[in-house]
Amino acid sequence: MGSSNLNVRLDDDLREEATQVLAGYGLSPTQAIKLFFNQVAATRKVPLSFDFQSEKNFTLTSKTQAGLRQTEREFANGEVEHFDNVEELNQIIEKTSHD
């Protein structure tokens, strides 16, 4: 399969802002464009929504915060079962799914 170049003319400010956002995903502009084209080709749709929250603007809902506090209390009180490894956890899941 051959390859070709694609030249895109962008406003300097737009390019800088987008490059910073992409860096938050760990992507270069070239990688992002390849991902975009792959997604369009695979789905035959133009993806218009990218849901991402950086750590800077990430907030937990009050329900999630309450759930985390409850889990912390249960853990502190010894109410949470401890597993030494994933295999041990999987065995319990397998056992309880057949009960």
N, C-alpha and C positions, 0 to 999 in steps of 0.2 A: 504494500500500500504506500503510495507516494504521500508527500506532505507539501503544503503550500503556506505562504505567508499571508497574513491579513493585516493591513494597515488601517488604523482607526484614528481619526482626527478628533481630539478631545480638548475641551477647555482645560487649561493648566490647573485651576482650582479643583475642578471636578476630578481630574486624574489623581491629584494629591489626596483629596478626601477619600476617594474610593480605595486608593492604595493603602491608606491607614486602616480602613475597615477590613479589607482583605487580609492585612497583616494580623489582625485579631483572630482570624480564622486559620492563620498559618499558611496563607496562600499568596502566591505572586499574582499579578494581573494576568499573566499568560496562563497560569494554572486555572484561574477563575473562568477565563474565557473558554478554555477547553472543557471545563466542567459544565458550563452553560450550554455549549454546543452539544455535548454528549447528552445532556438532559433533554434538550429540544428534540434531538434525533430519536432518542429512546421513547419519549412520551408523545411526540408529535404535538406538544403544547409548549407555550412560552411560560416558564416559571416566573411568576410575578411577586411571590411572597417568600422572603427569606427571614424566618424567625430566629433571631439571635439576640441574646442579652449578654453583654460583656459583664465581667465581674464588677465594673464600675457602676452599672445601673441595674444590677440584679437585686431584686427584692423578693422575699418570700411572702406568700399570702398569710393572713392571720391564721387560717386553718392549718397551713403547713407548719407554721411556727408552733402552734399548739400541739400538733402531732409530734414534732421533734422534742418539745419539752416533756410530753408524756413518755416518749421512748426513753429519754434521758433518766426520768424518774424510775421507770421500770427497770432499766439497766442498773441504776444505783441501788435499787432494792433487791436485786438478784432475781427479778421476775422474768428476765430475758434469757433464753437458753443459749449457751455458748457452744460453738463448734470450733474444733482445732483446725479443720480444713474443709474444703468444698466437698470432698467426697463424703465426709461424715454428714454434712448437711443434705446432700443428694440422697443418701441412704434413708434419712428421716423423711424426706419429701416422698420418696418412692414408697416407703412403708405406710405413711399416712394416706397416700392417694389410693391405696388398695383396701383401706379399712372401711 
